[in-house]
Amino acid sequence: MQRANIKRVGIIGAGRIGRVMAQIARRAGREVVIANRQGPESLSSVVQELRDGVSAGTVEDAASADIVVLAVMWADVPHAVDGLAWDGRIVIDPTNDFDPSGLNGRTSSEVVGDLVAPARVAKAGNTFAAAVLGADPQEDGGQRVIFLSGDDADAKSEVGGLFEDAGFFVVDLGGLREGGRIQQFGGPLAGHNLVRLP
């Protein structure tokens, strides 16, 4: 299926994962608006560090982008997404719930999906540390593998395209339940830095 011409990525959260996801989006040729709860004025040094193509905005500005990254700690997700308009959005969930015992058998991304409905959620970018995620994905003559899961094929295509354009090799694990369980913290793929060789 052909991907849409998505140009803008919004990032909610300006910590390590937020900054890394901004770098990935820029490497993929997307414009980025990054936001945090302190407001755009607090992000001048972050924007200066990330340079061209990245602007600071409000959380509402970031949430209005075509693709929105929830780059906040798991415990902060409900507050971060509360009251925002999610219709028509694709949300990337790179969060990790380090104690999934309270999820009643669901994956954390299924819970995120409920919180941002009717947005379409894709799980990606959570299986390794920010330093690895932000490193050049062209490694040892191959491409760093990034895992992706989600229940909407078009949303996965867009998110997969973003990471492919940034140089990653994308592996689709299926839906949020089965794929999310494999890639979430404690799953068999968590913490593995895999490289696809030609």
C-alpha positions in Angstrom: 0.0 0.0 0.0 1.3 3.4 -0.9 2.3 5.7 2.0 0.8 9.2 2.4 3.1 12.2 2.0 3.5 12.8 5.8 5.8 15.7 6.4 5.4 16.6 10.1 6.1 14.7 13.3 5.1 16.0 16.7 7.0 14.8 19.8 5.5 15.1 23.2 8.4 15.0 25.6 11.9 16.5 25.3 14.0 14.0 27.3 16.4 11.5 25.8 13.9 9.5 23.8 12.1 12.7 22.6 15.4 14.2 21.3 16.4 10.9 19.7 13.1 10.6 18.0 13.4 14.2 16.7 16.8 13.3 15.2 15.4 10.2 13.6 12.5 12.2 12.1 14.9 14.8 10.7 17.1 12.1 9.3 14.0 10.8 7.5 13.3 14.3 6.1 10.4 15.2 8.3 9.7 18.5 9.9 9.5 18.2 13.7 7.7 20.1 16.5 8.7 19.2 20.0 6.8 20.0 23.1 6.9 19.5 26.9 4.7 20.4 29.8 6.8 23.5 30.6 6.0 25.2 27.3 8.0 26.1 24.2 10.0 28.8 25.9 11.8 26.1 27.9 12.9 24.3 24.8 15.2 26.9 23.2 18.4 24.9 24.0 16.8 21.7 22.8 15.8 23.3 19.5 19.3 24.8 19.1 20.9 21.4 19.8 18.6 19.6 17.3 19.0 22.4 14.7 17.3 22.9 11.4 13.8 21.5 10.8 12.9 21.3 14.5 10.7 23.9 16.3 9.3 24.2 19.8 5.6 24.2 20.3 2.8 23.6 22.7 1.7 20.0 23.5 -1.4 20.8 21.4 0.9 21.8 18.5 2.8 18.5 18.7 -0.5 16.5 19.0 -1.8 18.1 15.8 1.1 16.6 13.6 0.5 13.7 11.2 2.5 11.4 13.4 2.8 12.0 17.1 5.5 10.4 19.4 4.7 9.9 23.1 8.2 10.3 24.4 7.3 10.4 28.1 7.7 8.0 31.0 5.0 5.3 31.1 3.6 6.7 34.4 3.1 10.1 32.7 1.3 8.9 29.6 -2.3 9.5 30.9 -1.6 13.0 32.0 0.4 13.8 28.8 -2.4 12.8 26.4 -5.4 14.0 28.5 -7.6 16.5 26.7 -5.9 16.3 23.3 -7.6 15.8 20.0 -6.5 12.5 18.5 -8.9 12.1 15.5 -6.9 11.2 12.4 -3.6 10.9 14.2 -1.0 8.2 14.1 0.8 7.7 17.5 4.1 6.1 18.0 4.4 4.5 21.5 8.1 4.0 22.5 7.3 3.8 26.2 8.0 0.9 28.5 6.0 -0.2 31.5 8.7 -1.8 33.7 6.1 -3.5 35.8 3.4 -4.9 33.4 1.8 -7.0 36.2 -0.9 -4.4 36.6 -2.0 -4.5 33.0 -4.3 -7.5 33.4 -2.8 -9.4 30.6 -2.9 -6.5 28.1 0.1 -4.9 26.6 1.1 -1.3 27.5 0.4 -0.2 23.9 -3.1 -1.5 24.0 -3.7 0.7 27.1 -2.1 3.6 25.2 -4.5 2.9 22.3 -7.5 3.3 24.7 -6.0 6.6 26.0 -5.5 8.2 22.6 -8.6 6.7 20.8 -9.4 7.2 17.9 -5.7 7.6 17.0 -4.0 4.6 15.5 -1.1 3.4 17.6 2.1 1.7 16.5 4.7 0.4 19.0 8.3 1.1 18.0 11.5 2.4 19.4 11.2 0.8 22.8 13.5 -2.3 22.6 16.8 -0.6 23.2 18.3 2.4 25.1 18.1 5.9 23.7 21.9 5.9 23.0 21.5 2.9 20.7 18.3 4.2 19.1 20.0 7.5 18.3 23.1 6.0 16.9 23.7 5.7 13.1 21.5 2.7 12.1 24.1 1.8 9.4 26.3 -0.5 11.4 29.0 -3.1 10.5 27.9 -2.9 6.8 24.2 -3.6 7.7 21.1 -1.8 9.1 20.0 -1.7 12.7 16.7 -3.6 13.1 13.7 -1.8 14.6 10.6 -3.7 15.6 7.1 -2.4 14.9 3.6 -3.6 15.9 0.2 -2.2 15.5 -3.4 -3.0 14.7 -3.8 -0.6 11.7 -1.9 -1.5 8.5 -1.9 2.0 7.1 -0.5 3.4 10.4 2.2 0.8 10.5 3.1 1.6 6.9 3.6 5.2 7.7 5.6 4.6 10.9 7.6 1.9 9.1 8.3 4.3 6.3 9.6 6.9 8.7 12.1 4.5 10.2 13.1 3.1 6.8 13.7 6.6 5.5 15.9 7.2 8.6 18.0 4.1 7.7 16.6 1.3 9.8 15.5 -2.1 8.7 11.9 -2.5 9.9 10.5 -5.8 11.1 6.7 -6.0 11.5 5.7 -8.1 14.5 1.9 -8.0 13.9 -0.7 -6.5 16.2 -0.4 -4.6 19.4 -1.3 -7.7 21.5 1.0 -10.3 20.0 3.7 -8.0 18.7 3.6 -5.7 21.7 4.1 -8.6 24.1 7.2 -9.7 22.2 8.8 -6.3 22.2 7.7 -4.8 25.6 10.0 -4.8 28.6 10.5 -8.4 29.7 9.7 -9.7 26.3 12.3 -11.7 24.2 13.3 -8.8 22.0 13.8 -6.2 24.7 17.4 -5.0 24.9 18.7 -6.7 21.7 20.6 -4.6 19.2 20.2 -6.6 16.0 21.8 -5.7 12.7 20.5 -7.0 9.3 23.5 -7.8 7.1 23.2 -7.7 3.3 
